[in-house]
Amino acid sequence: MENALLVGLSRLVALERQFDVVANNIANLNTTGFKSSSSIFQEFLGSGAQENAFAPNDAGVRFVLDRASLLDLRQGPVQQTGNPLDIAIDGDAFIAVQTAAGERYTRSGALKINSAGVIVTADGTPVAGDNGPITLQAADRNISISTDGRISVVEGATGSVDTQRGKLKLVSFAQPQQLTSEGANLFAAPAGVTPQAAGANVRVIQGATEGSNVNGVLEMSRMIEINRTYSMIAGLLQTQNDLHNTSIDKLAEVPS
Amino acid sequence: MNALQTAATGMAAQDLHVQVISNNIANMATTGYKRQRAEFSDLLYEHLRRIGTQSSDQGNILPVGIDLGSGVKPVGTPRIMTQGSLSQTGNAFDLAITGEGFFKILMPDGTFSYTRDGSFQMDGTGRLVTAQGYVVQPGITVPPNSTAFTVNAQGQVSVMPVGSTTPTVLGQLTVTRFINQAGLLSIGDNLLQETPASGTPQDGLPATNGAGNIQQASLEQSNVDSVTEISDLIAAQRAYEMNSKVITAADQMLSAVAALQR
């Protein structure tokens, strides 16, 4: 009897989750290398809540269930910063970093040097090179990062160019959708998703970072849509509630 | 509803962003100032349906899951250590470094700090000091009645004593480099201090081992680019507004729920 209420409730819960996703996108409008998410819903058939034994079947009770939040891996805007350690990646690749928990992947190329000369991300995680972390020497200057991620410097002592400082490990995935967001701009690869060396069409752009790919207008309109739908469903529940109240009142009236 | 908190982290982050931008703009004309940049990262995710878990006994694997993010956090405001443009001042005590490195300054408490601001002065005893009166290291004392204070590109300081025709070398300025310049701590007065993140200071001669040259009678301008700052400011303000709209919407949704109970 309460199906209308429960269906409405399932929609409200799904909308709240969707709204959380939208809110997270908007909160990360200016986060370097952030990839926006969207929600996918599916119909969920309430089995047993209908009777099909008679000629006109009951209408099925269909709840709504949020099935997934889908990563939108489109390229974000490339913003020039002029900082030699800022890199943006043009193409479907990620920068591999070496966290304590294993290899993670990021699109945020605001790199730093730590006190030991190792190239790290903004929160101090070493960036993975093809042969372990990339370490610069104290007197190195004029850091230059080639489009395939090779790091070369002018050595302070000799003034000669050293191209062997290391190469950024750029990886791509056959199924990038399956990456899990871990926070701190990092993605983790679940079991079965293996990184491959990035293809030749991937370019590293030095002196720029990739902005967030959140589309503010889209998220705002999505938010309005959620807001309105939510109010509408809430109104529906209200109507249903009123209906109950009325029926209880009417049925309880004892005819004189 | 998480969205309320999520949007609140967004507003707090953009608030900090505007603060950093406003400090950059306020220091547009500060000698040797290096612009800061606010950097953000996303917060933890709640994995409601975890990617890669089995959806059936046949070993089917969920290809996508539900990851609900919880907002944004600022991770750092590193200084962008690009070269600022040089402006000619004509003042012999104005020095600028072209390239990497910092002037080393002796603080009143005996520690050292570092600066790119080379607008030095001479104090009552003839020592080369900063605008705050702190002594530039290694100490240079200009004898009275000398003229033609000269600093060459390699940092050698010389003057012409009165009545002499050959210059006297007074000393040698050093330039200090750090492996991680962005790891220096700003203490105001255009001064920076060594931290565990910056690495140890390496004093060296100008124009050697990767250190920059010294340019006399010039000052390094701040490297703040007004166009970048203003466009960042617009982006930050819009992001702030959008986050506030999320809070409004969340509020409306909650009030719709509250209205259910009459």
Interface residues (C-beta under 8 A of the other chain):
Chain A: L12 L15 E16 R17 F19 D20 V21 V22 A23 N24 N25 I26 A27 N28 L29 N30 T31 T32 F34 S37 S39 I40 D66 R67 A68 S69 L70 T81 G82 N83 S108 A110 K112 I113 N114 S115 A116 G117 A122 D123 L136 A138 A139 D140 R141 V154 E155 G156 A157 Q175 Q177 Q178 L179 T180 S181 E182 G183 A184 N185 P190 A191 G192 V193 G216 E219 M220 M223 I224 I226 N227 Y230 S231 A234 G235 L237 Q238 N241
Chain B: M1 N2 A3 L4 T6 A7 T9 G10 A13 Q14 H17 R37 A38 E39 F40 S41 D42 L43 L44 Y45 H47 L48 R49 R50 I51 G52 I61 P63 V64 G65 I66 D67 L68 G69 S70 G71 V72 V75 G76 P78 I80 M81 T82 G99 E100 R177 I179 N180 A182 G183 P196 A197 S198 G199 T200 Q202 N209 G210 A211 A235 A236 R238 A239 M242 N243 K245 V246 A249 A250 Q252 M253 A256 V257 A259 L260 R262
